[in-house]
Amino acid sequence: MWNVEDPTLYHADHLVVRHMYDSDHAAVVWFGFKSGQVLKDHKTTSTAIIEVLKGRIRLNTAVEEVLAAGQGVQLDPDERHALTALSDSLVQLLLVPHPRYHSLAAELGMGADQK
């Protein structure tokens, strides 16, 4: 069972990352932020669907957006982004397909049309 009220999702000294679901096709990751904590600028090879489950975050992409609980966005593969918690926040990330799938496809010499 997943519980957004779980107090172990937050730590005063660092961001908490919890892998909630993992398959070859998708991954779901929860990020527990205390106010002011940052997930630094990065990108992924998957489509990223970011949803704020609790709190408020600032999402920096090519533009800056503030997202509150119940709001989300979709980021295209390779889109750079960073998150900053404006309050204690819980963020759910869905990666489709799982980044591991990309690695396996490249290893096997599969093109995008063969996936």
N, C-alpha and C positions, 0 to 999 in steps of 0.2 A: 504494500500500500504506500502511496506517495502522500505526504502531508506537508502542505505549505506552511504549517505552523510549527514544524520541527525546529527547535532552537539550535540544533547542531548545524543548521544550514548557514549560520553566521559566525564569524570569528573577528574579533576586534583587530587582530594583527595582519590578517590576510584574507583575500578573496577565497570563498569556499567553492570548489568545483565538484559536482556530484554527477556521475554518469548514471542516468536513470534507465536507459534502454539502449541496446546496441545490437545491430544486425548488419548483414552485408548491404542492406538497402537503405538504412536510416540510422541515425543516432539522435538521442534526446539527452541533453545536458542541462542541468540546473546550475546557475551561478548565484550564490548568496553573497550580497554586498552589504557591508556596513556603510553608512553615509560617508561619502568622500572617496571610497575605494574605486580603483580604476582597473579596467581590462584594457591594456595598452593596444595601440594600433596594430592591426593584423589583418589577414585575409584567409579565406579557405577556398578550396577548389570545388566545393559543393554549393548548392543553393542553401542559404541560411534563412530560416524563419525565426525571428526573434519576437518573443512575447513577454511582456512584463506581467508577472503574476501578482506581485505586491510591490508597493513603493513607486518611485519615480527615478528615471535615468535620463541622462543626456547621451544621445547617440550621435557620434560624429562620423559622417561619411563625406561625400562631396559637399553636403550641407549639414547643418546641425539641427537636430530635432529633440524635443523633450517628449518622452513617452511615459504615461502613467499606467497603473494597474488596469488590465483589460485591453490595452492597446498593443499593437504589434506591427512589424514590417517584414518585408521579404527583401533580402539582399541577393543580388546576382553573384554567381561564382567569381572569385578574384576581386570582389569589391572591398576595398580597404575600409576598415571601421574600427572605432574604439567606443567604449562605454564608460561612463562615470555615474556613480550612484549619487543622486541628489537627496536621497533619504535611504534608510535601510530598505533594501530591495531584493526581490527574488525574480530572476530572469530565466525563462526557458528558451533553449536553443534547439531547433530541429534542423539537422543537416541531412539533405537528400540530394543524391545518394550519399551513403556513408563515405567519407574520404578514403577509407581503406579500399573501397571498390575502384576508385580511380587508380590507386597504386597497383592493384592487381591487374586492371585492364592494361596499363602501360607495360607491366612486366610480361604479360602474355602477348603483347604486340597487337592488341585489339584497338581498332579505331572507334570513333564515336558512333558510327553506324552499326557496329557489331555488339554494342552493349545490350 
